[in-house]
Amino acid sequence: MSSASPARAPGLSVRLKLTLSYAGLVVLAGGLLLAVVWVFLLRYVPEQAVQLGGEDARRTPSLFVPGRNDLIAAFLPKASIAMGALLVFGLVGGWLLAGRMLAPLSRIAEATRRAGGGSLGHRVALEGRRDEFRDLADTFDAMLARLEAHVEEQRRFAANASHELRTPLAVTQTLLEVAREDPGRDVDALVDRLLAVNTRAIGLTEALLLLSRAERRNFTRAPVDLSLVAEEAAETLLPLAEKRSVAVKVVSEAASASGSEPLLLQLVTNLVHNAIVHNHADGRVWVSTSAYDGVAQLVVANTGEVLAPGLVSTLAEPFQRGTARVRADQAGVGLGLAIARSIAEAHDGSLVLAARPEGGLTVTVALPLA
């Protein structure tokens, strides 16, 4: 099915319609006023003209009372002229008034055409006090700002994703070329390295698909207890924590959110995994859930290196790992926090990062209570 707008037959402009409406209202009001005057005069005018006066016209002045025929002959031409003047006044005044009233819509239409052409940086920026047109223009400007930011983020994400996906392919090609030119190549070592590169590529692809699914909000909502999800994620990642000598403590309080259990489990798993990997030996990770004021809250905090505020603000962006936070054994693909943030926003929630003064990171996720 085509998404193009349907063809429409040309019609009257809104300005012309408003002009005709204003003119019609003015003529109608004038006609009603003249009708009232006409009815009022008929009550005091006899049907036939009356000549009143004395026998001696030179001594007693005469009084002539016009009849209805005389009134019609005198009133109708003047009424017609008045109605014509009202019509002209209504058309001219209505045209000017409609143009002034529709000027903001013209600016909004121009901004829409520019946006349709790809220029998302243009803004309507209507001046003046708040009214319906200003509200519409401000809403449209806010929508353009969000759309511009989203498009820019998608472009940056596509560029980063292309770079990340190209890297394992280039490494694979290099390994194969070197192996082909080396007669004494170690096949087992080559297979192991290719397997590692391929595993990383698969992980990156699955992460991209998960991120895309979260952004589309293509999931079925159901009540999900964050406390149970947190315990399951911590139990799943317990072997990794033991391997890295990191203690994980879970303090769970029932907090039911409405959403997708697999996606919320992925959110918590990503946060706990991030807290374990970006930690130091004998470090600690705290996971807690709570419910208050209509909000289901999840907090994941960990010890670790002291993080600069500028670095923390970029950690939830795709492929932003931070130089000091990369670990060779569990470096990941740089999408863990980005996926967690997208899942939180897809559930009408938020994800906030904050550096701990003594080192490490605190991640707070707030979701609406089910």
TORKOL-4160 file (C-alpha; in steps of 0.2 Angstrom, whole numbers, padded with zeros to 4 digits, m for minus):
370
<pt num="1" X="0000" Y="0000" Z="0000"/>
<pt num="2" X="0007" Y="0017" Z="m0005"/>
<pt num="3" X="0011" Y="0029" Z="0009"/>
<pt num="4" X="0009" Y="0044" Z="m0003"/>
<pt num="5" X="m0005" Y="0056" Z="0001"/>
<pt num="6" X="m0021" Y="0054" Z="m0010"/>
<pt num="7" X="m0024" Y="0066" Z="m0024"/>
<pt num="8" X="m0036" Y="0079" Z="m0020"/>
<pt num="9" X="m0046" Y="0090" Z="m0032"/>
<pt num="10" X="m0042" Y="0109" Z="m0030"/>
<pt num="11" X="m0054" Y="0119" Z="m0019"/>
<pt num="12" X="m0056" Y="0136" Z="m0011"/>
<pt num="13" X="m0042" Y="0142" Z="0000"/>
<pt num="14" X="m0045" Y="0144" Z="0019"/>
<pt num="15" X="m0042" Y="0163" Z="0017"/>
<pt num="16" X="m0056" Y="0164" Z="0004"/>
<pt num="17" X="m0068" Y="0154" Z="0014"/>
<pt num="18" X="m0065" Y="0164" Z="0030"/>
<pt num="19" X="m0067" Y="0180" Z="0019"/>
<pt num="20" X="m0084" Y="0174" Z="0012"/>
<pt num="21" X="m0089" Y="0169" Z="0030"/>
<pt num="22" X="m0084" Y="0186" Z="0037"/>
<pt num="23" X="m0093" Y="0195" Z="0023"/>
<pt num="24" X="m0108" Y="0184" Z="0024"/>
<pt num="25" X="m0109" Y="0188" Z="0043"/>
<pt num="26" X="m0108" Y="0207" Z="0040"/>
<pt num="27" X="m0121" Y="0207" Z="0027"/>
<pt num="28" X="m0133" Y="0196" Z="0037"/>
<pt num="29" X="m0131" Y="0207" Z="0052"/>
<pt num="30" X="m0134" Y="0223" Z="0041"/>
<pt num="31" X="m0149" Y="0214" Z="0033"/>
<pt num="32" X="m0157" Y="0210" Z="0050"/>
<pt num="33" X="m0154" Y="0228" Z="0056"/>
<pt num="34" X="m0163" Y="0235" Z="0040"/>
<pt num="35" X="m0177" Y="0223" Z="0043"/>
<pt num="36" X="m0180" Y="0228" Z="0060"/>
<pt num="37" X="m0180" Y="0247" Z="0055"/>
<pt num="38" X="m0192" Y="0242" Z="0040"/>
<pt num="39" X="m0204" Y="0233" Z="0052"/>
<pt num="40" X="m0203" Y="0248" Z="0064"/>
<pt num="41" X="m0207" Y="0260" Z="0051"/>
<pt num="42" X="m0222" Y="0250" Z="0044"/>
<pt num="43" X="m0230" Y="0251" Z="0061"/>
<pt num="44" X="m0232" Y="0270" Z="0060"/>
<pt num="45" X="m0234" Y="0273" Z="0041"/>
<pt num="46" X="m0252" Y="0272" Z="0034"/>
<pt num="47" X="m0256" Y="0262" Z="0019"/>
<pt num="48" X="m0261" Y="0278" Z="0009"/>
<pt num="49" X="m0253" Y="0295" Z="0009"/>
<pt num="50" X="m0262" Y="0308" Z="0020"/>
<pt num="51" X="m0263" Y="0327" Z="0016"/>
<pt num="52" X="m0267" Y="0337" Z="0032"/>
<pt num="53" X="m0270" Y="0356" Z="0031"/>
<pt num="54" X="m0282" Y="0370" Z="0034"/>
<pt num="55" X="m0294" Y="0378" Z="0021"/>
<pt num="56" X="m0282" Y="0393" Z="0019"/>
<pt num="57" X="m0266" Y="0385" Z="0014"/>
<pt num="58" X="m0258" Y="0402" Z="0017"/>
<pt num="59" X="m0263" Y="0404" Z="0035"/>
<pt num="60" X="m0263" Y="0385" Z="0041"/>
<pt num="61" X="m0248" Y="0375" Z="0035"/>
<pt num="62" X="m0251" Y="0358" Z="0028"/>
<pt num="63" X="m0244" Y="0341" Z="0034"/>
<pt num="64" X="m0240" Y="0327" Z="0022"/>
<pt num="65" X="m0239" Y="0309" Z="0029"/>
<pt num="66" X="m0232" Y="0297" Z="0016"/>
<pt num="67" X="m0240" Y="0281" Z="0013"/>
<pt num="68" X="m0231" Y="0264" Z="0012"/>
<pt num="69" X="m0228" Y="0265" Z="m0007"/>
<pt num="70" X="m0219" Y="0281" Z="m0004"/>
<pt num="71" X="m0209" Y="0273" Z="0010"/>
<pt num="72" X="m0204" Y="0259" Z="m0002"/>
<pt num="73" X="m0199" Y="0271" Z="m0015"/>
<pt num="74" X="m0188" Y="0280" Z="m0003"/>
<pt num="75" X="m0181" Y="0265" Z="0008"/>
<pt num="76" X="m0177" Y="0252" Z="m0004"/>
<pt num="77" X="m0164" Y="0261" Z="m0015"/>
<pt num="78" X="m0155" Y="0267" Z="0001"/>
<pt num="79" X="m0156" Y="0250" Z="0009"/>
<pt num="80" X="m0149" Y="0242" Z="m0007"/>
<pt num="81" X="m0134" Y="0254" Z="m0007"/>
<pt num="82" X="m0131" Y="0251" Z="0011"/>
<pt num="83" X="m0131" Y="0232" Z="0008"/>
<pt num="84" X="m0119" Y="0234" Z="m0006"/>
<pt num="85" X="m0108" Y="0244" Z="0005"/>
<pt num="86" X="m0108" Y="0231" Z="0019"/>
<pt num="87" X="m0104" Y="0218" Z="0006"/>
<pt num="88" X="m0089" Y="0227" Z="m0001"/>
<pt num="89" X="m0083" Y="0231" Z="0017"/>
<pt num="90" X="m0086" Y="0213" Z="0023"/>
<pt num="91" X="m0076" Y="0206" Z="0008"/>
<pt num="92" X="m0061" Y="0218" Z="0009"/>
<pt num="93" X="m0061" Y="0218" Z="0028"/>
<pt num="94" X="m0063" Y="0199" Z="0029"/>
<pt num="95" X="m0049" Y="0197" Z="0016"/>
<pt num="96" X="m0037" Y="0207" Z="0027"/>
<pt num="97" X="m0042" Y="0200" Z="0043"/>
<pt num="98" X="m0041" Y="0182" Z="0037"/>
<pt num="99" X="m0024" Y="0185" Z="0030"/>
<pt num="100" X="m0018" Y="0192" Z="0047"/>
<pt num="101" X="m0026" Y="0178" Z="0056"/>
<pt num="102" X="m0018" Y="0165" Z="0045"/>
<pt num="103" X="m0001" Y="0172" Z="0044"/>
<pt num="104" X="0006" Y="0160" Z="0058"/>
<pt num="105" X="m0001" Y="0145" Z="0048"/>
<pt num="106" X="0009" Y="0151" Z="0033"/>
<pt num="107" X="0025" Y="0151" Z="0043"/>
<pt num="108" X="0021" Y="0133" Z="0050"/>
<pt num="109" X="0017" Y="0127" Z="0033"/>
<pt num="110" X="0034" Y="0134" Z="0026"/>
<pt num="111" X="0043" Y="0125" Z="0041"/>
<pt num="112" X="0033" Y="0109" Z="0036"/>
<pt num="113" X="0039" Y="0110" Z="0018"/>
<pt num="114" X="0057" Y="0113" Z="0024"/>
<pt num="115" X="0056" Y="0098" Z="0036"/>
<pt num="116" X="0049" Y="0088" Z="0022"/>
<pt num="117" X="0064" Y="0093" Z="0011"/>
<pt num="118" X="0076" Y="0087" Z="0024"/>
<pt num="119" X="0079" Y="0104" Z="0033"/>
<pt num="120" X="0076" Y="0100" Z="0051"/>
<pt num="121" X="0085" Y="0114" Z="0058"/>
<pt num="122" X="0072" Y="0127" Z="0053"/>
<pt num="123" X="0060" Y="0133" Z="0067"/>
<pt num="124" X="0044" Y="0143" Z="0066"/>
<pt num="125" X="0048" Y="0153" Z="0082"/>
<pt num="126" X="0032" Y="0163" Z="0082"/>
<pt num="127" X="0033" Y="0179" Z="0093"/>
<pt num="128" X="0020" Y="0187" Z="0104"/>
<pt num="129" X="0009" Y="0181" Z="0118"/>
<pt num="130" X="0003" Y="0163" Z="0120"/>
<pt num="131" X="m0013" Y="0158" Z="0110"/>
<pt num="132" X="m0018" Y="0143" Z="0100"/>
<pt num="133" X="m0007" Y="0147" Z="0085"/>
<pt num="134" X="0008" Y="0150" Z="0097"/>
<pt num="135" X="0005" Y="0133" Z="0106"/>
<pt num="136" X="0004" Y="0125" Z="0089"/>
<pt num="137" X="0020" Y="0133" Z="0083"/>
<pt num="138" X="0029" Y="0129" Z="0099"/>
<pt num="139" X="0023" Y="0111" Z="0099"/>
<pt num="140" X="0029" Y="0110" Z="0081"/>
<pt num="141" X="0046" Y="0117" Z="0085"/>
<pt num="142" X="0048" Y="0105" Z="0099"/>
<pt num="143" X="0044" Y="0090" Z="0087"/>
<pt num="144" X="0056" Y="0096" Z="0075"/>
<pt num="145" X="0070" Y="0097" Z="0088"/>
<pt num="146" X="0066" Y="0080" Z="0094"/>
<pt num="147" X="0066" Y="0073" Z="0076"/>
<pt num="148" X="0082" Y="0082" Z="0072"/>
<pt num="149" X="0090" Y="0075" Z="0088"/>
<pt num="150" X="0083" Y="0057" Z="0083"/>
<pt num="151" X="0089" Y="0058" Z="0065"/>
<pt num="152" X="0107" Y="0064" Z="0071"/>
<pt num="153" X="0107" Y="0050" Z="0084"/>
<pt num="154" X="0102" Y="0037" Z="0071"/>
<pt num="155" X="0116" Y="0044" Z="0059"/>
<pt num="156" X="0129" Y="0043" Z="0072"/>
<pt num="157" X="0123" Y="0025" Z="0077"/>
<pt num="158" X="0123" Y="0019" Z="0059"/>
<pt num="159" X="0141" Y="0026" Z="0057"/>
<pt num="160" X="0147" Y="0018" Z="0073"/>
<pt num="161" X="0138" Y="0001" Z="0069"/>
<pt num="162" X="0145" Y="0001" Z="0052"/>
<pt num="163" X="0162" Y="0003" Z="0059"/>
<pt num="164" X="0160" Y="m0010" Z="0072"/>
<pt num="165" X="0153" Y="m0023" Z="0060"/>
<pt num="166" X="0167" Y="m0019" Z="0048"/>
<pt num="167" X="0181" Y="m0022" Z="0060"/>
<pt num="168" X="0178" Y="m0041" Z="0063"/>
<pt num="169" X="0176" Y="m0043" Z="0044"/>
<pt num="170" X="0192" Y="m0035" Z="0041"/>
<pt num="171" X="0201" Y="m0045" Z="0054"/>
<pt num="172" X="0194" Y="m0061" Z="0047"/>
<pt num="173" X="0200" Y="m0056" Z="0029"/>
<pt num="174" X="0217" Y="m0052" Z="0036"/>
<pt num="175" X="0218" Y="m0069" Z="0045"/>
<pt num="176" X="0213" Y="m0078" Z="0030"/>
<pt num="177" X="0225" Y="m0069" Z="0018"/>
<pt num="178" X="0240" Y="m0072" Z="0030"/>
<pt num="179" X="0235" Y="m0090" Z="0032"/>
<pt num="180" X="0234" Y="m0092" Z="0013"/>
<pt num="181" X="0252" Y="m0085" Z="0011"/>
<pt num="182" X="0260" Y="m0095" Z="0025"/>
<pt num="183" X="0263" Y="m0113" Z="0021"/>
<pt num="184" X="0267" Y="m0117" Z="0039"/>
<pt num="185" X="0252" Y="m0110" Z="0046"/>
<pt num="186" X="0244" Y="m0117" Z="0062"/>
<pt num="187" X="0227" Y="m0122" Z="0057"/>
<pt num="188" X="0220" Y="m0124" Z="0075"/>
<pt num="189" X="0226" Y="m0107" Z="0080"/>
<pt num="190" X="0218" Y="m0100" Z="0065"/>
<pt num="191" X="0202" Y="m0108" Z="0068"/>
<pt num="192" X="0202" Y="m0102" Z="0086"/>
<pt num="193" X="0205" Y="m0084" Z="0081"/>
<pt num="194" X="0192" Y="m0085" Z="0068"/>
<pt num="195" X="0180" Y="m0092" Z="0080"/>
<pt num="196" X="0183" Y="m0078" Z="0092"/>
<pt num="197" X="0181" Y="m0065" Z="0079"/>
<pt num="198" X="0165" Y="m0073" Z="0073"/>
<pt num="199" X="0158" Y="m0074" Z="0090"/>
<pt num="200" X="0161" Y="m0056" Z="0093"/>
<pt num="201" X="0152" Y="m0052" Z="0077"/>
<pt num="202" X="0137" Y="m0062" Z="0081"/>
<pt num="203" X="0136" Y="m0054" Z="0098"/>
<pt num="204" X="0136" Y="m0037" Z="0090"/>
<pt num="205" X="0123" Y="m0042" Z="0078"/>
<pt num="206" X="0112" Y="m0049" Z="0091"/>
<pt num="207" X="0114" Y="m0033" Z="0102"/>
<pt num="208" X="0110" Y="m0022" Z="0087"/>
<pt num="209" X="0094" Y="m0032" Z="0084"/>
<pt num="210" X="0089" Y="m0031" Z="0102"/>
<pt num="211" X="0092" Y="m0012" Z="0102"/>
<pt num="212" X="0081" Y="m0010" Z="0087"/>
<pt num="213" X="0067" Y="m0020" Z="0095"/>
<pt num="214" X="0067" Y="m0010" Z="0110"/>
<pt num="215" X="0067" Y="0006" Z="0101"/>
<pt num="216" X="0052" Y="0000" Z="0090"/>
<pt num="217" X="0042" Y="m0005" Z="0106"/>
<pt num="218" X="0037" Y="m0021" Z="0098"/>
<pt num="219" X="0033" Y="m0031" Z="0113"/>
<pt num="220" X="0018" Y="m0036" Z="0123"/>
<pt num="221" X="0016" Y="m0028" Z="0140"/>
<pt num="222" X="0012" Y="m0038" Z="0156"/>
<pt num="223" X="0016" Y="m0035" Z="0175"/>
<pt num="224" X="0034" Y="m0039" Z="0179"/>
<pt num="225" X="0041" Y="m0040" Z="0196"/>
<pt num="226" X="0058" Y="m0031" Z="0196"/>
<pt num="227" X="0064" Y="m0040" Z="0212"/>
<pt num="228" X="0062" Y="m0057" Z="0204"/>
<pt num="229" X="0071" Y="m0051" Z="0188"/>
<pt num="230" X="0085" Y="m0044" Z="0198"/>
<pt num="231" X="0088" Y="m0060" Z="0208"/>
<pt num="232" X="0087" Y="m0070" Z="0192"/>
<pt num="233" X="0100" Y="m0059" Z="0183"/>
<pt num="234" X="0112" Y="m0059" Z="0198"/>
<pt num="235" X="0111" Y="m0078" Z="0199"/>
<pt num="236" X="0114" Y="m0080" Z="0181"/>
<pt num="237" X="0130" Y="m0068" Z="0182"/>
<pt num="238" X="0136" Y="m0076" Z="0199"/>
<pt num="239" X="0149" Y="m0087" Z="0190"/>
<pt num="240" X="0157" Y="m0071" Z="0181"/>
<pt num="241" X="0157" Y="m0062" Z="0198"/>
<pt num="242" X="0166" Y="m0076" Z="0207"/>
<pt num="243" X="0178" Y="m0077" Z="0193"/>
<pt num="244" X="0182" Y="m0059" Z="0195"/>
<pt num="245" X="0181" Y="m0059" Z="0214"/>
<pt num="246" X="0167" Y="m0047" Z="0214"/>
<pt num="247" X="0153" Y="m0049" Z="0228"/>
<pt num="248" X="0135" Y="m0046" Z="0222"/>
<pt num="249" X="0122" Y="m0041" Z="0235"/>
<pt num="250" X="0104" Y="m0040" Z="0230"/>
<pt num="251" X="0091" Y="m0031" Z="0241"/>
<pt num="252" X="0074" Y="m0034" Z="0233"/>
<pt num="253" X="0058" Y="m0026" Z="0237"/>
<pt num="254" X="0042" Y="m0031" Z="0227"/>
<pt num="255" X="0041" Y="m0018" Z="0213"/>
<pt num="256" X="0030" Y="m0023" Z="0198"/>
<pt num="257" X="0031" Y="m0014" Z="0182"/>
<pt num="258" X="0021" Y="m0016" Z="0166"/>
<pt num="259" X="0032" Y="m0022" Z="0151"/>
<pt num="260" X="0041" Y="m0036" Z="0143"/>
<pt num="261" X="0049" Y="m0048" Z="0155"/>
<pt num="262" X="0063" Y="m0054" Z="0143"/>
<pt num="263" X="0067" Y="m0036" Z="0139"/>
<pt num="264" X="0067" Y="m0030" Z="0157"/>
<pt num="265" X="0078" Y="m0046" Z="0161"/>
<pt num="266" X="0090" Y="m0040" Z="0148"/>
<pt num="267" X="0090" Y="m0023" Z="0155"/>
<pt num="268" X="0095" Y="m0029" Z="0173"/>
<pt num="269" X="0107" Y="m0042" Z="0166"/>
<pt num="270" X="0116" Y="m0028" Z="0156"/>
<pt num="271" X="0117" Y="m0017" Z="0171"/>
<pt num="272" X="0124" Y="m0030" Z="0183"/>
<pt num="273" X="0136" Y="m0037" Z="0169"/>
<pt num="274" X="0142" Y="m0019" Z="0167"/>
<pt num="275" X="0144" Y="m0017" Z="0185"/>
<pt num="276" X="0154" Y="m0033" Z="0187"/>
<pt num="277" X="0165" Y="m0031" Z="0172"/>
<pt num="278" X="0170" Y="m0013" Z="0175"/>
<pt num="279" X="0175" Y="m0016" Z="0193"/>
<pt num="280" X="0191" Y="m0020" Z="0202"/>
<pt num="281" X="0197" Y="m0036" Z="0211"/>
<pt num="282" X="0187" Y="m0039" Z="0228"/>
<pt num="283" X="0175" Y="m0026" Z="0222"/>
<pt num="284" X="0156" Y="m0025" Z="0226"/>
<pt num="285" X="0140" Y="m0023" Z="0217"/>
<pt num="286" X="0124" Y="m0018" Z="0225"/>
<pt num="287" X="0107" Y="m0022" Z="0217"/>
<pt num="288" X="0091" Y="m0015" Z="0224"/>
<pt num="289" X="0073" Y="m0013" Z="0219"/>
<pt num="290" X="0059" Y="m0003" Z="0227"/>
<pt num="291" X="0042" Y="0005" Z="0224"/>
<pt num="292" X="0036" Y="0022" Z="0229"/>
<pt num="293" X="0024" Y="0036" Z="0222"/>
<pt num="294" X="0019" Y="0026" Z="0207"/>
<pt num="295" X="0037" Y="0022" Z="0202"/>
<pt num="296" X="0046" Y="0005" Z="0202"/>
<pt num="297" X="0064" Y="0008" Z="0204"/>
<pt num="298" X="0080" Y="m0002" Z="0201"/>
<pt num="299" X="0097" Y="0004" Z="0207"/>
<pt num="300" X="0113" Y="m0005" Z="0202"/>
<pt num="301" X="0129" Y="0002" Z="0210"/>
<pt num="302" X="0147" Y="m0004" Z="0209"/>
<pt num="303" X="0164" Y="0000" Z="0216"/>
<pt num="304" X="0178" Y="0004" Z="0203"/>
<pt num="305" X="0188" Y="0018" Z="0196"/>
<pt num="306" X="0184" Y="0036" Z="0199"/>
<pt num="307" X="0175" Y="0042" Z="0183"/>
<pt num="308" X="0175" Y="0059" Z="0176"/>
<pt num="309" X="0158" Y="0068" Z="0174"/>
<pt num="310" X="0161" Y="0071" Z="0156"/>
<pt num="311" X="0164" Y="0052" Z="0153"/>
<pt num="312" X="0148" Y="0047" Z="0163"/>
<pt num="313" X="0137" Y="0058" Z="0152"/>
<pt num="314" X="0142" Y="0048" Z="0136"/>
<pt num="315" X="0142" Y="0030" Z="0143"/>
<pt num="316" X="0124" Y="0027" Z="0138"/>
<pt num="317" X="0127" Y="0031" Z="0120"/>
<pt num="318" X="0130" Y="0017" Z="0108"/>
<pt num="319" X="0148" Y="0011" Z="0106"/>
<pt num="320" X="0154" Y="0022" Z="0120"/>
<pt num="321" X="0165" Y="0011" Z="0132"/>
<pt num="322" X="0177" Y="0024" Z="0139"/>
<pt num="323" X="0195" Y="0021" Z="0137"/>
<pt num="324" X="0198" Y="0017" Z="0156"/>
<pt num="325" X="0184" Y="0005" Z="0157"/>
<pt num="326" X="0188" Y="m0007" Z="0143"/>
<pt num="327" X="0193" Y="m0024" Z="0149"/>
<pt num="328" X="0201" Y="m0036" Z="0137"/>
<pt num="329" X="0192" Y="m0051" Z="0143"/>
<pt num="330" X="0175" Y="m0044" Z="0144"/>
<pt num="331" X="0176" Y="m0028" Z="0133"/>
<pt num="332" X="0159" Y="m0031" Z="0126"/>
<pt num="333" X="0153" Y="m0021" Z="0110"/>
<pt num="334" X="0149" Y="m0005" Z="0118"/>
<pt num="335" X="0130" Y="m0007" Z="0118"/>
<pt num="336" X="0126" Y="m0013" Z="0135"/>
<pt num="337" X="0120" Y="0003" Z="0143"/>
<pt num="338" X="0113" Y="0010" Z="0127"/>
<pt num="339" X="0102" Y="m0006" Z="0126"/>
<pt num="340" X="0097" Y="m0003" Z="0144"/>
<pt num="341" X="0092" Y="0015" Z="0141"/>
<pt num="342" X="0082" Y="0011" Z="0126"/>
<pt num="343" X="0073" Y="m0003" Z="0135"/>
<pt num="344" X="0069" Y="0009" Z="0150"/>
<pt num="345" X="0063" Y="0022" Z="0138"/>
<pt num="346" X="0052" Y="0010" Z="0128"/>
<pt num="347" X="0044" Y="0006" Z="0145"/>
<pt num="348" X="0040" Y="0024" Z="0147"/>
<pt num="349" X="0054" Y="0025" Z="0160"/>
<pt num="350" X="0071" Y="0033" Z="0163"/>
<pt num="351" X="0089" Y="0028" Z="0166"/>
<pt num="352" X="0101" Y="0040" Z="0175"/>
<pt num="353" X="0119" Y="0037" Z="0177"/>
<pt num="354" X="0129" Y="0045" Z="0192"/>
<pt num="355" X="0147" Y="0043" Z="0196"/>
<pt num="356" X="0151" Y="0038" Z="0214"/>
<pt num="357" X="0163" Y="0050" Z="0223"/>
<pt num="358" X="0173" Y="0035" Z="0230"/>
<pt num="359" X="0174" Y="0027" Z="0213"/>
<pt num="360" X="0162" Y="0017" Z="0202"/>
<pt num="361" X="0145" Y="0020" Z="0195"/>
<pt num="362" X="0127" Y="0021" Z="0201"/>
<pt num="363" X="0113" Y="0017" Z="0188"/>
<pt num="364" X="0095" Y="0021" Z="0193"/>
<pt num="365" X="0080" Y="0015" Z="0182"/>
<pt num="366" X="0063" Y="0022" Z="0186"/>
<pt num="367" X="0048" Y="0013" Z="0178"/>
<pt num="368" X="0029" Y="0016" Z="0180"/>
<pt num="369" X="0021" Y="0004" Z="0192"/>
<pt num="370" X="0010" Y="m0009" Z="0185"/>
